[in-house]
Amino acid sequence: MYDKNNVFAKMIRGEIPTNKVYENEYALSFHDINPMFKIHVLVIPKGEYKNILDFSQNASIDEQRGFWECFNKTADKLGIESEFNCLANAGADAPFVKQSVFHFHLHLVAGKKTGAFKNLMAEIGQ
């Protein structure tokens, strides 16, 4: 079941401020509050989807198109053309990094690693 009071749902409703990069009718991108790279933004759909599978299976064509438009416009605004990662975590027990907010989101990361990334790698034994 989707939690309508998760932090991203509150951001979409404007109850929690974001450092927005781009927004359209279907999606929102913003800077991560705990960046692990020089560039670390999240791209989230405005619909109620728990993870990437939920989104890909249940979002309308317009929602999916709008999400990817937001992703592309975000990359353009940040000057990202190559050498980046796009990460989606799914589930509380995901093997690499566990999903902590159960609203589908992509991490778009580029540039130099920060101390937060090094701490995460140490935490998971990498």
Number of C-alpha atoms within 10 A of each C-alpha: 7 11 14 12 9 13 15 24 21 13 16 18 11 10 11 11 11 16 11 15 18 18 22 14 12 18 23 25 27 20 17 19 11 11 17 21 18 12 19 21 29 23 26 26 28 22 17 20 22 19 20 16 12 13 19 13 9 13 17 12 10 11 19 17 14 20 25 17 17 24 22 15 18 23 21 11 10 13 9 17 10 8 8 14 12 13 13 15 21 22 14 12 11 10 11 11 16 13 19 12 18 22 26 24 26 20 21 23 23 21 14 10 15 14 11 13 15 12 13 13 13 10 9 10 7 9
